[in-house]
Amino acid sequence: MTNTVDSSPDSRATDVARPRFSRWPARAGWGLFIVAYLVFAVITIATIQTGLHGDPTRTNPHPDPAPYPPFLGFDNWPLAVSISSIPMAVGLIATLVGLSYRQRKVHWAVVIAFAGLITGALDPLANWATFAIFDPRMLHFPLTWPYVNISPDLEPALAFLGGYAAYYLLTGLAILKLHNRFVAPLIPRTSWLAHHRLVAVFLGAATVAIPINGLVQFTWMRCGIFFYTEAVGPVLRVGHVHFPLIMAVYDSFIFAMVAVMCVRDEDDELVLISRIARWLPPRRGRPKLTLTRQLLISVTAGLVTFAVPLAVLAGLRAAGVSEPAYDQNPYPSVKVYDPYGHLQNAGKPGPFYR
């Protein structure tokens, strides 16, 4: 099996005779979006911060020494990881622009990357639901910004400008390749899964993604990028790193859906997005498979994919069934995030904040 599936000739019949319509409304809308995004990028870069700036809610006025030695003797992994978002975003944009220019139309990967860009805006909610605490040396949004302040301690900034898009797209493509190489050949050609390609990709990609995502997150935690104060379910401990196994499943669901969204047919069209676009009724006098429809469908699919596991984790948090998921606070300059008093009741040292 390859990245493609056979398309239905009948499904394309309605798209052959395309009526004439004005493209200017869509172009104007996307032009305004690009301008707004550039303004947001400029404001983000101009106001970006590192450290807590003495914030009374989060800052520990009497910090102890760091409890753990730096990974590989390098003590500034948070800043390095923050800055890495810049070449990732620039490289992704340059590559997609080059591919689109070469084929004289928008490359299919742009549709997926755009979904990753917009979906990344849900990250503050994800950090809240998972009790994720970042090293204050990360480059982050101002702590006074209302929406990003949903994150327990801070919200990394540069990833919003393209880092998330690159991360989700590249990881999804890599997992799709691994599925095609190792899992797809094991599926019998006469089986139900062989005739339901997208379902097979989702299940196979999720299976491949769980150990890979677990290893990536464990590495980040070992580098001191973030940790989880509480979690639901078993926690894997390796050295001083405590990794909640539920987090390996959480992101893997998202990566598996990205892999599904990247599956293409023999005409290099995105199968899932094209099917949805042809199923939805178009506006009068307009074709079903326009770029705008594909982008909006991709964003909707991305938001739903991100929101489903996020809602599960948020429900578990609200139910109060989480337990402490760390030994010592790796960031002594930051108070311990303890919204429900679980950590204090478990005997963890403070000071705490909610």
C-alpha positions in Angstrom: 0.0 0.0 0.0 1.1 3.5 -0.7 0.1 7.0 0.4 -2.7 7.0 -2.2 -6.1 5.3 -2.7 -8.2 5.0 -5.7 -10.7 7.8 -6.3 -14.2 7.4 -7.6 -14.6 8.7 -11.2 -18.3 9.5 -10.5 -17.4 11.7 -7.6 -15.4 13.9 -10.0 -18.1 14.2 -12.6 -19.7 17.2 -10.8 -16.4 19.0 -10.7 -15.5 18.8 -14.4 -17.8 21.5 -15.7 -16.9 24.3 -13.3 -19.1 27.4 -13.5 -17.6 30.8 -13.6 -17.6 32.7 -10.4 -15.7 35.6 -8.8 -12.6 34.6 -6.8 -12.2 38.1 -5.3 -14.2 37.6 -2.1 -12.1 34.6 -1.2 -8.9 36.3 -2.1 -9.8 39.3 -0.1 -10.7 37.2 2.9 -7.4 35.3 2.8 -5.5 38.5 2.2 -7.0 39.9 5.4 -6.1 36.7 7.3 -2.5 37.0 6.1 -2.3 40.6 7.2 -3.8 39.8 10.6 -1.4 36.9 11.0 1.6 39.1 10.2 0.4 41.7 12.7 0.0 39.0 15.3 3.5 37.7 14.6 5.0 41.2 14.9 3.2 41.8 18.2 4.2 38.4 19.5 7.9 38.9 18.7 7.8 42.5 20.1 6.3 41.4 23.4 7.9 38.0 23.9 9.2 37.3 27.4 11.4 34.9 29.3 11.2 34.4 33.0 8.4 35.3 35.4 9.2 39.0 35.8 8.4 38.8 39.5 4.8 37.7 38.9 3.5 37.4 42.5 1.1 34.5 41.6 3.8 32.2 40.1 7.2 33.4 41.5 8.7 31.6 44.5 10.4 34.4 46.4 12.8 32.0 48.2 13.8 29.3 45.7 16.0 26.3 46.5 18.8 25.1 44.2 17.7 23.1 41.1 17.2 19.5 42.3 18.5 17.8 39.1 21.6 18.3 36.9 21.1 19.6 33.4 20.8 17.0 30.6 24.1 16.4 28.9 25.6 19.2 30.9 23.8 21.8 28.8 21.7 24.1 31.0 19.7 26.1 28.5 17.6 23.6 26.7 14.4 25.6 27.1 15.7 28.6 25.2 17.2 26.3 22.5 13.9 24.5 22.0 12.1 27.8 21.9 14.4 29.2 19.2 14.2 26.0 17.2 10.6 26.9 16.3 12.1 29.7 14.1 14.0 27.5 11.6 11.2 24.9 11.7 8.6 27.6 10.7 10.8 29.3 8.1 11.9 26.0 6.6 8.3 24.8 6.4 7.1 28.0 4.7 10.0 28.1 2.3 9.4 24.4 1.3 5.7 24.8 0.8 6.1 28.0 -1.2 8.7 26.3 -3.4 6.6 23.2 -3.9 3.5 25.3 -4.7 5.5 27.5 -7.2 6.9 24.4 -8.9 3.5 22.9 -9.6 1.8 26.2 -10.2 -0.9 25.6 -7.6 -1.1 25.4 -3.8 0.5 22.2 -2.6 -1.6 19.8 -0.7 0.6 20.0 2.3 -0.3 23.7 2.7 -3.9 22.5 3.5 -2.7 20.3 6.4 -0.1 22.8 7.7 -2.8 25.5 7.8 -4.9 23.3 10.0 -1.9 22.8 12.3 -1.3 26.5 12.5 -4.9 27.2 13.6 -5.3 24.2 15.8 -2.2 25.2 17.8 -4.3 28.0 19.2 -5.9 25.4 21.5 -2.6 24.7 23.3 -3.3 26.9 26.4 -6.4 24.7 27.0 -4.4 21.6 26.5 -1.8 22.7 29.0 -4.5 23.5 31.5 -6.2 20.1 31.1 -2.9 18.2 31.4 -1.3 20.2 34.3 1.7 21.0 32.1 4.3 23.3 33.7 7.0 24.9 31.5 10.5 26.1 32.4 10.2 29.8 32.8 13.2 30.3 30.6 11.0 29.4 27.6 10.2 32.2 25.3 6.6 32.9 26.1 3.7 35.3 25.8 3.2 38.0 28.4 1.7 36.5 31.6 -0.9 39.2 31.5 -2.5 38.2 28.2 -5.9 36.7 29.1 -6.3 33.7 26.8 -2.8 32.4 27.0 -2.9 32.9 30.7 -5.1 29.8 30.8 -1.9 27.8 30.8 -0.9 27.0 34.4 2.4 28.9 34.4 3.1 30.2 30.8 2.4 29.6 27.1 5.3 29.2 24.7 5.1 31.9 22.0 7.1 31.1 18.9 5.4 27.7 18.4 2.2 29.7 17.6 3.9 31.3 14.6 4.5 28.0 12.7 6.2 25.6 15.1 3.0 23.7 15.8 2.2 23.5 12.1 5.6 22.1 11.2 5.5 19.7 14.2 2.1 18.2 13.4 2.6 18.0 9.7 6.1 16.5 9.7 5.3 14.0 12.5 2.0 13.0 10.8 3.9 12.4 7.5 6.6 10.4 9.2 4.1 8.2 11.0 2.2 7.7 7.7 5.5 6.6 6.1 6.2 4.2 8.9 2.6 2.8 8.7 3.0 2.2 5.0 6.4 0.5 5.5 5.7 -1.7 8.4 2.0 -2.0 9.2 0.2 -1.9 5.8 2.0 -5.0 4.4 0.6 -7.0 7.4 -3.0 -6.2 6.5 -4.5 -9.1 4.4 -5.7 -7.8 1.0 -9.1 -9.5 1.4 -9.7 -8.1 4.9 -12.2 -5.3 5.9 -9.3 -3.0 6.7 -7.8 -3.4 3.2 -11.1 -2.0 1.8 -11.3 0.8 4.3 -8.0 2.5 3.8 -8.5 5.5 6.0 -9.6 3.4 9.0 -6.5 1.2 8.5 -4.2 4.2 8.4 -5.7 5.6 11.6 -5.4 2.4 13.5 -1.9 1.6 12.2 -0.6 5.2 12.6 -1.9 5.3 16.2 -0.1 2.1 17.0 3.1 3.4 15.5 2.7 6.9 17.1 2.3 5.8 20.7 5.9 4.6 21.3 7.4 7.4 19.2 5.4 10.1 20.9 6.2 8.7 24.3 9.9 8.8 23.5 9.7 12.4 22.2 7.9 13.6 25.2 10.2 11.8 27.6 13.2 13.4 25.9 11.6 16.8 26.3 11.0 16.2 29.9 14.5 14.9 30.4 15.8 18.1 28.9 13.7 20.1 31.4 11.3 21.7 28.9 8.2 20.9 31.0 6.7 18.4 33.5 3.2 17.4 34.6 2.3 18.1 38.2 -0.7 15.7 38.1 -2.0 13.0 35.9 -4.6 10.3 35.6 -3.5 6.7 35.3 -0.1 5.0 35.5 3.1 7.1 35.5 6.3 5.7 34.0 9.3 6.7 36.1 12.8 6.6 34.5 15.4 8.4 36.7 13.8 11.6 37.9 11.4 11.8 35.0 7.8 10.9 35.7 5.9 10.4 32.4 2.1 9.9 32.5 1.3 7.2 30.0 -2.0 8.8 29.1 0.0 11.6 27.4 1.5 9.1 25.0 -2.0 8.1 23.9 -3.3 11.7 23.8 -1.0 13.1 21.2 -0.9 9.8 19.2 -4.6 10.2 18.5 -3.9 13.6 17.0 -0.9 12.3 15.0 -2.9 9.4 13.6 -5.6 11.8 12.4 -3.0 14.0 10.7 -1.7 10.9 9.0 -5.2 10.1 7.7 -5.6 13.7 6.5 -2.4 13.3 4.5 -3.6 10.2 2.6 -3.9 11.1 -1.1 -5.4 9.5 -4.2 -3.8 8.9 -7.6 -4.5 12.5 -8.6 -2.6 13.7 -5.5 -5.7 15.0 -3.9 -6.3 14.7 -0.1 -8.8 11.8 0.1 -10.6 12.7 3.4 -10.9 16.4 2.8 -12.0 15.9 -0.9 -14.7 13.4 0.2 -16.1 15.8 2.8 -15.9 18.7 0.3 -17.9 16.8 -2.3 -20.4 15.6 0.3 -21.1 19.1 1.6 -23.5 21.2 -0.6 -21.7 24.1 -2.3 -22.9 27.7 -2.6 -25.0 28.2 -5.7 -22.9 28.5 -8.9 -19.6 27.4 -7.2 -17.6 24.2 -7.5 -17.3 21.8 -4.5 -13.6 21.4 -4.5 -12.2 25.0 -4.1 -9.1 25.7 -2.1 -11.0 27.7 0.5 -13.4 24.8 1.1 -10.5 22.5 1.5 -8.7 24.8 3.9 -11.8 25.3 6.0 -12.6 21.6 6.1 -9.0 20.8 7.1 -9.1 23.4 9.9 -12.5 22.0 11.1 -11.1 18.4 11.1 -8.0 19.5 12.9 -10.0 21.4 15.6 -12.3 18.4 16.2 -9.3 16.0 16.3 -7.6 18.1 18.9 -10.8 18.9 20.9 -12.0 15.3 21.3 -9.0 14.0 23.4 -8.7 17.4 25.0 -12.3 17.2 26.2 -11.6 13.8 27.7 -8.6 15.1 29.7 -10.5 18.2 30.7 -13.3 16.0 32.0 -10.8 13.9 34.0 -9.3 17.0 35.5 -12.7 18.5 36.4 -13.6 15.1 38.0 -10.7 15.5 40.4 -9.3 12.0 39.9 -5.7 13.1 39.1 -2.8 12.3 41.4 0.7 13.8 41.9 2.9 12.9 38.9 6.4 14.2 40.0 8.9 13.8 42.8 10.5 17.3 43.1 9.7 20.6 41.4 12.4 20.9 38.7 11.8 24.7 38.6 12.4 26.0 42.2 11.8 29.6 41.1 8.2 28.7 40.2 5.6 28.0 42.8 3.9 24.6 42.6 0.7 24.6 40.6 -1.9 22.9 42.9 -5.4 24.0 41.9 -7.2 21.3 43.9 -4.9 20.9 46.9 -3.9 17.4 45.9 -0.2 18.1 46.0 -0.3 19.8 49.4 -2.4 17.0 50.8 0.1 14.5 49.5 2.9 16.2 51.4 4.6 17.9 48.5 6.7 21.0 49.5 5.4 24.4 48.5 4.8 27.2 48.1 1.7 26.6 46.0 -0.6 28.6 43.7 -3.9 27.8 42.1 
